[in-house]
Amino acid sequence: MPNVRPRLVELIVCDDVRREVDNKSSWIGVYPGRVIIVDKFPATFPKLCFVYLLAEGYGTFAVRHRLLGPEGEEVFISEEGELRIPSEQLSVSLSITCAPVRFESQGTYLAQLVMDDAPDSALEIGIYVVQQPGEQ
């Protein structure tokens, strides 16, 4: 049976992903709207998790995660792994942990899932400094 590439539905960015019983997962420290607020730059995170939600596909795929900076520079690339989606499964989540991750400047970063060496659409992640009232 040939592979049918799944459709990327959403990306969740969080601090940790924990596998639970019965094939459930818990997302810890979710960044709503894929926006991360930091105190200053550079900003280093000991670990960030990227949860890709995929649907309408099946087969076996070689996968990697890429994180691109505001100027298109490569910030992080994961090791290649394998994703297996049984034909009867309707949707799947793929969790990729990146450690450490360093952001040099604020702006729009792009998270991209690469399947079988073909990049998928990149989803935006905003990294910003928000000053507290009274700070200069």
N, C-alpha and C positions, 0 to 999 in steps of 0.2 A: 504494500500500500504506500503510495507516495506521501511525502510530507505536505501538509497544508499550513502555511505560515500563519500563526495567530495574529489577531488584531490587538494592538496596544490600546487598552481602554483608559488606564490612569496610572499615575506614578505617585506613590506615597513616600515622603522623606521623613525619617524618624531617627531617634538615637539608638534604638535596639529593636530586634525582632526575636520573639521567643516562641519556639515550637511547643505547642500544648498537645494534650491527648486528643484523640479522635480527629487528627489532621487539621486542628485549629492553630491559629497563630495570634500572638498578642503584639501589637505595635506600641512601643513605649516612646514617649516624647515626640509625638507627631508634630511636624511643622505645617500648620494650616496653610493651604493655598500654595505650598512649596515656597514659602518665604521664611528665610532665616535672618534673625536680627542678632547682631553681634555688638560688642562694646567698642572694638577697634580693629584695625587691620595692621599686619596680617592676623588672621584668625585661624587657629588650629583646633580641629576636633579630633579627639582620640579615636573616634569611630562615628561613622554615619551609615545608615542603612537605607537602601533604595528598594522599594517593593513595587515591582512592575505587575500590574493586573492585566492579564491577557485572556482573550476569548476567541472562540470560533476557529480553532486550529488544532492540529494533531500531528504527531510524529516525533522525531528525535532531531534536536538542533544543537549545534555548537554555539554557545552564547558568551558574550563579554559585555561589561558595562563600561562606558566611557563618560567622563565628566570633562566638559570643555569650558574654558574661561571666557570672559567677555570679548577677548580678541581672537577667540578660536583656538587658543593654546590648550594643549592637553594637560589637565590638572591631575587626573587619575584614570588609570585603565586597569580593570580587574584581570585576573588570570582567566583563561578560557575554561568554561565548565560545560556540562551537558544538561540539556532540558529535555525531558521525555513527557509528552502529553498523550495519554491514551485516547483513542478515537472516541470513546464514549463520554469523555469528560468535556463539559461545556466551557469551563473557565479554570484558570490556574493563576496562582500568584508566584512570582519568582523573587526571592529575597537575595540581595547582594550586599555584603558588608564591606565597606571601604575603611581601612585604618592604616595610618592616620590620613586626614584630609586637611589640606592647608589652603585657605583662600587669601590671596594677596591683596585683593581690592574689591570694592563693592560693585555690583552690577548684575547683569543677567548671565547666569551660567546655563549650560545645556547638558542635560542628562540624556544619554542615548544608549539604547539596547542594540547590540550588534548580534544578529543571528546568522550563522553560516557565512560570516564575513560580509554580510549585507546590512548596513546600518538602517535602523528603523527611524521613524520621525523622532526628532529631539524634542524633549519637553523642557520648558523653562523653569529655572530655580532662581529666585531673587535672593541676593545676599546684600544686606544693608546695615549701616550703622544708624541707630536712632538715638539722638541725644536726649537725656532726661531734662526736664525743665530746670533752668538755672545753670546748666553746663554750657560751656563755650567750646 
